[in-house]
Amino acid sequence: MAQYIIRRLLQLIPITLGIMTLIFSLIHMIPGDPAVQIAGEGARPEDVLAIRKALGLDQPLWSQYVHYLGRLAHGDLGVSFRTSTPVAQEIMHRYPATMELAFGAMFVAILVAFPLGMISAIYRNSWIDNVARFFALIGVSMPSFWFGPLLIIAFAINHTWFPVSGRDEGLRSLVLPAVTMGLALSAILTRMIRVSVAEELNQLYMTTAIAKGVTRVKAIFRHALKNALIPVITVLALQFGSLLTGAIITEQIFSWPGLGRLLITSINTRDYPQVQASILVIAVTYILVNFISDLLYAAVDPRIKLE
């Protein structure tokens, strides 16, 4: 196990380097000049040139890339063009909010999907199964930019049960954005749990367990559910990445002070260091989540050997 973990962590180095290179290349392809954004549209050409020189944007692209990698090697994410403050400081302030929203959405998804998927698998082709599948279809079809405002109108304007925006009221502030993101994920997860558990219910070991006197409910929760978790963990890990990127839209709708809103603002102002650092943090988080999911496979199913 220790060797596997070390090897996987070493594999993260070239992956992260590739991500950094891709981010740097794409951000410099975006039309617009950060120096013009800072100086203003009516600024004199010499003032724009002075700003470009101060920011290091007058250097060749390869030279900027080498300096970028050199700073990252020393743990320096750079200084924001827009605020002139360390990028790491802003990310440390915003990152917990994004992770709180992502885990809140994951909690909502699991809370809804597991019981619904299990019941749907046990009572296949019944009216319960039909309702669950209809819910899954509706959940997948509802975009967050439509569902979020609908929740605001229903629960924050017509009934002031939850705050409209911000993060100042603790868990009450988290409910609406977490439900907005979590419900779509719960629809996908419900379908996966239904298929996975239904497949395990048809296996011979389930028939054997019931024939030996084990109740059907106990056989399902002791044997079938555990074996069905492997594909579910895979979906959860993959969807966690969509939660991080989907948070960009949800954070805009609910004025949530996370990395998503910061990223949109930074792109609009051509704040290269902030954009690069924000995307890098999101990408590395996604990579680590997938790494953890690989470790969970062995914990759930002892037959899987991590080598």
Helices and strands as residue ranges (DSSP letters): H 2-27, H 34-39, H 45-55, H 61-73, H 87-122, H 127-141, H 144-152, I 153-157, H 171-201, H 204-211, H 216-219, I 220-224, H 225-253, H 259-268, H 272-300
